[in-house]
């Protein structure tokens, strides 16, 4: 299992995806892995990572990597996740 520290969550350029900007704390993270988003203490939403992007020009080392999650067919889910305002949080990444 890998761990990713989210510094900031923002809307993707296409308006149908979210980008979790941060840095990899542990393990390799690649496209197709599963991002676990805690909704409550017991509930976790699992989303596939659509892409992993690197922001070379980003001066803040804490926001050099972006995990892109596509919500094209799930606009309501995107609203819920955006409402969580995930920032300064470590998220688990699995390869299932």
N, C-alpha and C positions, 0 to 999 in steps of 0.2 A: 504494500500500500504506500502511496505517495502522499505528501502533505503540501498544500499550497497556502501561502499567507496572502489573503485578499486585502489590499490597501484601499481599493476603490472599485465600485461597480458602476458601469456606465452603459448607455444605450449604444448599440453598434451603428455603423454608418447606414446600414440598410433599414434601420428602424424595426427590424424583426429579430434582432439578436441582442444578447447582453455580453459585455466584455468584463470579465473579472480581472482587474489589473493588480499585479502583485509580484511575488517572487516564489520560486520553488524552494521549499524548506527541506524536503526529503524525497529521494527517489526520482526516477525519470517520469515525465508526464508527456504523453503524446496524444494526437488526435484519435478519437474513438474510445478513449478511456471514460470512466464515469465519475462525474463530480457529484459529491454528496452535499446537499444544501439542507442544513437543519432548519426546520420550520418551528418546531416546538422541542421540548426536551425529549419527547418520545418519537416524534415524526421527522422523517428525513425524506426529501425529494431527491431522486436520482435522475441526473440529466447527462446525456452523452456530450462529450466535448467535440464540437464541430471543427475547431481549429485551434492551434496554439501559435500565437504571434509574438514576435520580439520587437520591441520599440527601441531601436538602436539610438535614436536621437533623444530619448527620454533621459533627462539628467538625474532624476530621482531613481536610485538603484532599487527602491522598494516597488517601483511600478514598471519595470523593464519587460515583464512577461504578461501576456494577456491570454486568458482562456476564453474562447468564444463558444457560447451556447446558443444554438439556433432555436427560435420560438416561432418560426414561420407559420406552423399549423396550430400553435398553442398560444394565441394572444392573451387569453385570460390567465394562463399560468405565468406568462411574462409579467403581467401586472402584479400578481401576488409576489413573485420573486423581487421585482423592483421595489415593492412596498416594504420588504424586509430591510432594505438599505444595507446590504452586507458590506462591511468595512472593518478593518482591523480584526480580522477573524481568520483562524486556520481551518481549512476545509480538507477533508479526506478525499483522495482520488483512488479509485479502484480500477482494475482491469477486467471486470466481469462483463 
